[in-house]
Amino acid sequence: MKARVTVTLKAGVLDPQGQAIEGSLKSLGLSGVSGVRQGKVFDLALNETDESAARASVTTMCEKLLANTVIENYTIEISD
């Protein structure tokens, strides 16, 4: 199975990298963009055949390492 974890900052947490990206887009003449937020994506290959067990395992990975749950949210997508 495969899993994709997307980690983003929680609403209300300052995102200086997102602000820098937004400023750079504007300086390149690409206006009409606001509220840029950056994040990170993890693609994982899992040795698991049961989707619920895979989701539980990836959730543990997120809670312990992949996301700082104080300031970040995460979503998990599982596929074959």
Buried (B, 14 or more C-beta within 10 A) or exposed (E): BEBBBBBBBEEEEEBEEBBEBBEEBEEEEEEEEEEBBBBEEBEBEBEBEEBEEBBEBBBEBBEEEBBEEEEBBBEBEBEE
